[in-house]
Amino acid sequence: MSKKTSYLLGILLTIIIGTVLYWYLCCKPCLEAQNAIVETETIEAEKPEVKTPTFNTFSAIDEKSSIRFTASDNFNFKVSNFAILEPVSDGLKTQLERVAAYLKDNPDKAIDVTGYYTAEEKNESAFPNLGLARANAIKNYFVSIGVSTKKINTYGELNDSLVPDNNSIFSGPAEYSIATIDANDTSEQEALVALKEDIKANSLMLYFDTGAASINLTTQQREKVSKIVRYIDKVDNAKIRITGHTDNTGNRETNIGLGKNRAEFAKSYLVQNGITSNKINTFSKGPDEPIADNSTEAGKAKNRRLVVTIN
């Protein structure tokens, strides 16, 4: 091999070795560092946003008189639940009792209670939405301290800005305002008359499989429950009437008992949903009032029913 060739091979080898060393000592660490930065940024970008839990205090204002009732706490509820969490704070109790006394001393005043819920919550109540179920629970608290249901209006409203705490508790998902009743306004009474006619014409019907007793309300059925509750809240001596009916399978005495048991089961379900027990009467007609032919399975299924209406 000539000196010239050896010289050229030496230069080529030097270039190759230099390139390899440059790659390992400079380029590779830089690329790894860049990849690490990208991976870190990706991980940080994928972290879920941490939201601050909402905390709504109790406040009820009479806009006409500017009288205000406030507390540093409120009624609290678990996610997807409508039962008030106990204990209620002493400060809140004091303000609620003040509101109760104010409503008693002022016959022309009423309180509006709006319960809130989020779209992600599961509604297992008998009401159209959890907000209304929560408002109904708050209504029952006011009733327990002497406020008439006639002076409490309940509403439910979607509010996706609510954020629960780490224990899945909503702090104060409710709002309040004190309204003034116009003695000359007859629209409320007219609405109640129309509501009674609607309930009577479109009773809530619940159906059961043979020997079964379970309740799973549809959206439409929850709307009917809401109407019934509103009516009995506003009308003196109004009560819910639950009548159990069966098919003709077995003897009459057994079916009378089965119909009564189903009616009592439905009553228990409504009571669990915050409807006062003494506002509900139960009856059984057993197989005596069929609405379909008991000679067919389809007819028997229609006859196994509960009729929920008002007196």
Secondary structure by P-SEA (a helix, b strand, c coil): ccaaaaaaaaaaaaaaaaaaaaaaacaaaaaaaaaaaaaaaaaaaaccccccbbbbcbbbbcccccbbbbcccccccccccccccccccaaaaaaaaaaaaaaaacccbbbbbbbbbccccccccccccaaaaaaaaaaaaaaaaccccccbbbbbbbbccccccccccccccbbbbbbbbccccaaaaaaaaaaaaaaaaccbbbbbcccbbbbbbcaaaaaaaaaaaaaaaccccbbbbbbbbbcccccaaaaaaaaaaaaaaaaaaaaaaccccccbbbbbbcccccccccccaaaaaaacbbbbbcc
